[in-house]
């Protein structure tokens, strides 16, 4: 699944509302915040990478990795959520697999993944 532009959060108010009213889970490499909204047609996601993480090319690399995780697992995510992924300072040291494992762990704990069908 390619992540269409309409799935991205762009307004500061969306990020702030998700952080203030939603639930958050810290992980080793990232913090995941989610907010449930009944009126959403699809999930909306946003990524925060501050200058603490590193230089611009490192922050861009992390955003690309987070976007790839969302593309890979987008089919499994419940569509009624705002999702904000915040990179922690040690995230740049992690491989893609470690970031993916940490993101999935926090997502399952927050309950945003659809139940697996068997």
Secondary structure, DSSP 8 states (H G I E B T S, - for coil): ----GGGB---HHHHHHHHHHSEEEE-SSEEEEEEE-TT-SS-EEEEE--TTT-SHHHHHHHHHHHHHHHHHHGGGB-SSEEEEEEE-GGGGGS-HHHHHHHHHHHHHHHT-B-----
